[in-house]
Amino acid sequence: MQLGHDEPASLAGPAEDIRPSAAAMVAAPSPVRQSAFGSPKVYLAIARPDHWFKNVFMALGVVLAYFCHPELFGLSVVVPILWAVAATCLIASSNYVLNEILDAPTDLSHPVKRFRPIPSGRVKVGIAYAEWVILGVVGLAMAAALNRAFFLAALALLVMGMVYNVPPVRSKDLAYLDVLSESVNNPLRLLLGWFAVAPHEFPPVSLLISYWMIGAFFMATKRFAEYRSLGDARTAAAYRKSFRHYTELKLLNSMFFYTTCFALFLGVFIIRYHLELILIVPLVGGFVSYYLAIAFKAESAAQNPEKLYRERGLMAYLIVCVVAFVGLMFVRIPVLYEWFNVVPSAAPPLWQF
């Protein structure tokens, strides 16, 4: 059965009919014979260093801290920022290792992911668990060495990885919560970037929520592309439990909800802090539409965000958006405040530690 717009097959159904039994998962033949310990390359692979690019979301926190506190910046902040990025990468990799371990049984039901290092039998699970602990402990130790606020944000990032992956909560198996709990890492990364240079204050909450909601849109788009690519309802449900409750229509509706919330809270931030950024709204809207179009492609790169660099048009568009955002942060356009009847704000950060 093919999943399409004319026939949005529901994946709901008796769990016993869809989910492979634990015994079947264990007994399932591995595509590759398991070695004694595995190559160091496979242990590096499950840490997913190719996903470290996601920590670019820290950059917004750093940029905002600069505009709020330009006096804090100079050559002296280069080392703390690099240290913060390294600590965040280690904690993110700790979460990825845990994800690889706990997803291995269901990855056997995926036509591509069954060849990952753990489901294919090339990794000793005990060593993988040790890797998870070591990466997390070292990352937190580095975070604590930077400052208290950064450490708390890093700890939250690590805890959310466990909430997402570990039973009995395992939010990734719960429809809608899977998207919201994973995308909360976006505002956490913003906080990590901010706290790397401004540890005594809290950034605007409106922007944090907006950042969370656009992350939820990206994650829901990933789910949508995955759902379409798997095609068969039983295969999709065996691979990801939340797919038992999703349909294309439900995923599209959730994407619309997330983008609406994103736009609303972004507007609050713009009016409250820097009205000039209202000029970037059409660009941002175009970027979201472009990304959605990619989700409808066969073998869409939206399924694997680490491969989005192949979408050269999208990358060029993203650069234009970033340049426009940074450029508008440097300018004042008084006439905009007259047109929109907005009083220029000199508001301090909302909270202080």
C-alpha positions as CSV (number, residue, x, y, z in Angstrom):
1,M,0.0,0.0,0.0
2,Q,1.3,3.4,-0.9
3,L,0.8,6.4,1.3
4,G,-0.4,9.5,-0.6
5,H,-2.6,12.5,-0.4
6,D,-5.6,10.7,-1.8
7,E,-5.2,7.8,0.6
8,P,-3.6,9.0,3.9
9,A,-3.5,5.6,5.5
10,S,-3.6,5.7,9.3
11,L,-0.9,3.8,11.0
12,A,-3.0,3.2,14.1
13,G,-3.8,-0.4,14.8
14,P,-3.3,-3.2,17.2
15,A,0.2,-2.9,18.5
16,E,0.6,-6.7,18.5
17,D,0.0,-6.9,14.8
18,I,2.7,-4.3,13.9
19,R,5.5,-4.3,16.4
20,P,8.1,-7.0,16.0
21,S,8.5,-9.1,19.2
22,A,11.6,-8.7,21.3
23,A,12.5,-12.3,20.5
24,A,12.2,-11.6,16.8
25,M,14.4,-8.6,17.0
26,V,17.1,-10.5,18.8
27,A,16.8,-13.4,16.4
28,A,16.8,-11.3,13.3
29,P,19.9,-11.9,11.2
30,S,22.4,-9.1,11.1
31,P,23.5,-7.9,7.7
32,V,27.2,-8.1,8.9
33,R,28.8,-10.6,11.1
34,Q,29.7,-9.2,14.5
35,S,33.4,-8.9,15.3
36,A,35.0,-9.2,18.8
37,F,35.1,-5.5,19.6
38,G,34.5,-3.6,16.4
39,S,36.7,-1.1,14.5
40,P,37.3,2.3,16.2
41,K,35.6,3.8,13.1
42,V,32.3,2.3,14.0
43,Y,32.4,3.8,17.6
44,L,33.2,7.1,16.0
45,A,30.3,6.6,13.6
46,I,27.7,6.1,16.4
47,A,28.9,9.4,18.0
48,R,27.8,11.0,14.7
49,P,30.4,13.8,14.3
50,D,28.7,14.6,11.0
51,H,25.7,15.9,13.1
52,W,27.8,18.4,15.0
53,F,26.9,21.0,12.4
54,K,23.6,21.3,14.3
55,N,25.5,23.2,16.9
56,V,25.5,26.1,14.5
57,F,22.3,27.0,16.3
58,M,24.5,28.2,19.1
59,A,25.6,31.0,16.9
60,L,22.3,32.9,17.3
61,G,22.9,33.0,21.1
62,V,26.4,34.3,20.6
63,V,25.3,37.0,18.1
64,L,22.4,38.2,20.4
65,A,24.8,38.3,23.4
66,Y,27.1,40.5,21.3
67,F,24.3,43.0,20.4
68,C,23.1,43.2,24.0
69,H,26.6,43.4,25.5
70,P,29.2,44.5,22.9
71,E,31.6,45.4,25.7
72,L,32.0,41.7,26.5
73,F,33.4,40.9,23.1
74,G,37.0,40.8,22.0
75,L,39.8,38.2,21.5
76,S,39.3,37.0,25.1
77,V,35.9,35.4,24.2
78,V,37.3,33.3,21.4
79,V,38.6,30.5,23.7
80,P,35.4,30.3,25.8
81,I,33.3,30.1,22.6
82,L,35.4,27.3,21.1
83,W,35.4,25.5,24.5
84,A,31.6,25.8,24.6
85,V,31.2,24.4,21.1
86,A,33.5,21.5,22.0
87,A,31.6,20.7,25.2
88,T,28.3,20.8,23.3
89,C,29.6,18.5,20.6
90,L,30.6,15.9,23.2
91,I,27.2,16.1,25.0
92,A,25.4,15.8,21.7
93,S,27.5,12.8,20.7
94,S,26.6,11.2,24.1
95,N,23.0,11.6,23.2
96,Y,23.6,10.2,19.7
97,V,25.3,7.1,21.1
98,L,22.4,6.4,23.4
99,N,20.0,6.9,20.5
100,E,21.9,4.4,18.4
101,I,21.9,1.8,21.1
102,L,18.2,2.0,22.0
103,D,17.0,2.4,18.4
104,A,18.9,-0.7,17.1
105,P,16.0,-3.2,17.4
106,T,13.6,-1.0,15.4
107,D,16.3,0.1,13.0
108,L,16.3,-3.5,11.8
109,S,12.9,-2.8,10.2
110,H,14.3,0.2,8.2
111,P,15.6,-0.6,4.7
112,V,18.6,1.7,5.2
113,K,19.2,2.1,8.9
114,R,19.4,-1.7,9.5
115,F,23.0,-1.3,8.2
116,R,24.0,1.1,10.9
117,P,26.9,-0.2,13.1
118,I,24.8,-1.5,16.0
119,P,21.9,-3.3,14.3
120,S,24.4,-4.7,11.8
121,G,26.4,-6.3,14.6
122,R,29.7,-4.4,14.3
123,V,29.5,-2.8,17.8
124,K,29.8,-4.3,21.3
125,V,26.8,-2.8,23.1
126,G,28.7,-2.7,26.4
127,I,31.5,-0.7,24.9
128,A,28.9,1.6,23.3
129,Y,27.3,2.2,26.7
130,A,30.7,3.1,28.1
131,E,31.2,5.5,25.2
132,W,27.8,7.2,26.1
133,V,28.8,7.7,29.7
134,I,32.4,8.9,29.0
135,L,31.2,11.5,26.4
136,G,28.5,12.8,28.7
137,V,30.8,13.0,31.7
138,V,33.6,14.8,29.8
139,G,31.2,17.2,28.2
140,L,29.6,18.1,31.5
141,A,33.0,18.5,33.1
142,M,34.0,20.9,30.4
143,A,30.7,22.8,30.7
144,A,31.2,23.1,34.5
145,A,34.6,24.6,33.9
146,L,33.1,27.4,31.8
147,N,30.4,28.7,34.1
148,R,27.3,27.6,36.1
149,A,24.7,28.8,33.7
150,F,26.4,27.0,30.7
151,F,26.6,23.8,32.8
152,L,22.9,23.9,33.6
153,A,22.0,24.3,30.0
154,A,24.4,21.5,29.0
155,L,22.9,19.3,31.6
156,A,19.4,20.0,30.3
157,L,20.6,19.0,26.8
158,L,21.9,15.7,28.2
159,V,18.7,15.0,30.2
160,M,16.5,15.7,27.2
161,G,18.5,13.1,25.3
162,M,17.5,10.6,27.9
163,V,13.9,11.8,28.0
164,Y,13.8,11.3,24.2
165,N,15.4,7.9,24.1
166,V,15.0,6.0,27.5
167,P,11.9,4.0,28.6
168,P,9.5,4.3,30.2
169,V,9.2,7.9,29.0
170,R,10.9,7.6,25.6
171,S,9.2,10.6,24.1
172,K,10.3,9.7,20.6
173,D,7.6,7.0,20.6
174,L,4.8,9.4,21.4
175,A,3.1,11.3,18.5
176,Y,3.7,15.1,18.6
177,L,5.8,14.8,21.8
178,D,8.5,13.2,19.7
179,V,8.8,16.3,17.7
180,L,8.5,18.8,20.6
181,S,10.9,17.0,22.9
182,E,13.6,16.7,20.1
183,S,13.2,20.2,18.8
184,V,13.6,21.7,22.4
185,N,17.3,21.2,21.7
186,N,17.2,24.3,19.5
187,P,16.5,26.8,22.2
188,L,18.9,24.9,24.5
189,R,21.7,25.4,21.9
190,L,20.7,29.1,21.8
191,L,21.1,29.2,25.5
192,L,24.5,27.5,25.3
193,G,25.7,30.1,22.8
194,W,24.4,32.9,25.0
195,F,25.8,31.6,28.3
196,A,29.2,31.0,26.7
197,V,29.7,34.8,26.7
198,A,26.9,36.3,28.9
199,P,26.4,33.8,31.8
200,H,24.6,36.2,34.2
201,E,21.6,37.1,32.2
202,F,18.8,35.3,30.3
203,P,17.9,35.9,26.7
204,P,14.4,36.9,25.5
205,V,11.9,34.1,26.1
206,S,9.9,35.1,23.0
207,L,12.9,34.2,20.8
208,L,13.5,31.0,22.7
209,I,9.9,29.8,22.0
210,S,10.2,31.0,18.4
211,Y,13.4,29.0,18.0
212,W,11.7,26.0,19.5
213,M,8.8,26.2,17.2
214,I,10.9,26.5,14.0
215,G,12.9,23.5,15.2
216,A,9.6,21.6,15.6
217,F,8.7,22.5,12.1
218,F,12.0,21.1,10.8
219,M,11.5,17.9,12.8
220,A,7.9,17.4,11.8
221,T,9.0,17.9,8.1
222,K,11.6,15.2,8.7
223,R,8.9,12.9,10.0
224,F,6.7,13.8,7.0
225,A,9.5,12.9,4.5
226,E,10.3,9.7,6.4
227,Y,6.6,8.7,6.4
228,R,6.3,9.2,2.7
229,S,9.5,7.4,1.8
230,L,8.7,4.3,3.8
231,G,5.4,3.9,1.9
232,D,4.1,0.8,3.7
233,A,2.2,1.4,6.9
234,R,3.3,-1.8,8.7
235,T,7.0,-1.1,7.9
236,A,6.7,2.5,9.0
237,A,5.0,1.5,12.3
238,A,7.6,-1.2,13.0
239,Y,10.4,1.3,12.5
240,R,8.9,4.2,14.5
241,K,6.1,3.7,17.0
242,S,4.8,7.3,16.6
243,F,4.0,6.5,13.0
244,R,1.1,4.3,14.2
245,H,-0.7,7.6,15.0
246,Y,0.5,9.9,12.2
247,T,-0.9,10.4,8.7
248,E,0.4,12.8,6.0
249,L,-2.5,15.1,6.8
250,K,-1.8,15.1,10.6
251,L,1.9,15.8,10.0
252,L,1.1,18.7,7.6
253,N,-1.4,20.1,10.1
254,S,1.2,20.0,12.8
255,M,3.8,21.7,10.6
256,F,1.3,24.5,9.9
257,F,0.7,24.8,13.7
258,Y,4.5,25.0,14.5
259,T,5.2,27.6,11.8
260,T,2.2,29.7,13.0
261,C,3.6,29.7,16.6
262,F,7.1,30.4,15.2
263,A,5.9,33.5,13.4
264,L,3.8,34.8,16.3
265,F,6.6,34.6,18.8
266,L,9.2,35.9,16.3
267,G,6.9,38.9,15.8
268,V,6.8,39.5,19.6
269,F,10.5,39.5,19.7
270,I,10.9,41.8,16.7
271,I,8.4,44.4,18.1
272,R,9.8,44.2,21.6
273,Y,13.5,44.4,20.8
274,H,14.4,45.4,17.2
275,L,11.7,46.4,14.8
276,E,14.1,46.6,11.8
277,L,14.1,42.8,11.7
278,I,10.5,42.9,10.4
279,L,12.1,43.4,7.0
280,I,13.4,39.8,7.1
281,V,10.0,38.3,7.6
282,P,9.3,37.7,3.8
283,L,12.7,36.1,3.5
284,V,12.0,33.8,6.4
285,G,8.6,32.9,5.0
286,G,10.2,32.0,1.7
287,F,12.8,29.8,3.4
288,V,10.2,27.9,5.3
289,S,8.2,27.3,2.0
290,Y,11.4,26.2,0.2
291,Y,12.1,23.7,3.0
292,L,8.6,22.3,2.8
293,A,9.0,21.8,-1.0
294,I,12.1,19.7,-0.4
295,A,10.1,17.4,1.9
296,F,8.0,16.4,-1.1
297,K,11.0,15.2,-3.1
298,A,11.7,11.6,-3.6
299,E,14.5,10.5,-1.1
300,S,14.2,14.0,0.4
301,A,17.2,15.4,2.2
302,A,14.8,16.5,4.9
303,Q,14.9,12.9,6.2
304,N,18.6,13.4,6.9
305,P,19.4,17.1,7.8
306,E,23.1,16.4,7.7
307,K,22.7,16.0,3.9
308,L,20.9,19.3,3.4
309,Y,24.2,20.8,2.1
310,R,23.4,19.0,-1.1
311,E,20.4,21.4,-1.6
312,R,22.6,24.2,-2.9
313,G,19.6,26.5,-3.6
314,L,18.4,26.1,0.0
315,M,22.0,26.7,1.4
316,A,22.3,29.9,-0.8
317,Y,18.9,31.1,0.5
318,L,20.0,30.4,4.1
319,I,23.1,32.5,3.6
320,V,21.0,35.4,2.3
321,C,18.7,35.1,5.4
322,V,21.7,35.1,7.8
323,V,23.4,38.0,6.1
324,A,20.1,40.0,6.1
325,F,19.5,39.2,9.8
326,V,23.0,40.3,10.9
327,G,22.9,43.4,8.7
328,L,19.5,44.5,10.1
329,M,20.8,44.1,13.6
330,F,23.3,46.8,12.9
331,V,21.0,49.4,11.6
332,R,18.2,51.7,12.8
333,I,15.3,52.8,10.5
334,P,13.4,55.4,12.5
335,V,10.6,55.6,9.9
336,L,9.6,52.0,10.7
337,Y,8.7,53.0,14.2
338,E,6.5,55.7,12.9
339,W,4.7,53.5,10.4
340,F,4.1,50.7,12.9
341,N,3.5,53.0,15.9
342,V,6.1,51.3,18.0
343,V,8.3,52.9,20.7
344,P,12.0,52.0,20.3
345,S,12.9,49.6,23.1
346,A,15.9,49.8,25.3
347,A,14.7,46.9,27.4
348,P,17.2,44.9,29.4
349,P,17.3,41.1,29.3
350,L,14.2,39.7,30.9
351,W,15.9,37.8,33.8
352,Q,19.1,37.9,35.6
353,F,20.9,35.2,37.5
